[in-house]
Amino acid sequence: MVAVSKRVRTSDMNSCNVILDFADKKVMKSVIEGKQHDGDFDRMRDYYVKVYPNLIEQLEKEASMTKAQEKLAAATFIPNPKKKKK
């Protein structure tokens, strides 16, 4: 089963075998055949793009948009000025 989510829940970490973070391009969890697998993000992505090409393409597109929005928000963040006491 494949699922897509904006955030990883504790239940996901407990129940899923593979969790890839496309926004940060990292492998959050990789258990294959019951054993911890030390695959890097690019290798895992290359495998899954063969199995789910449309899904991976969409995830990469959305991840790049999310990263761009985060950078813009960080660059334009203006803290609220402190209120002056009367």
Order of alpha helices (4+ residues) and beta strands (2+ residues): alpha-beta-beta-beta-alpha-alpha
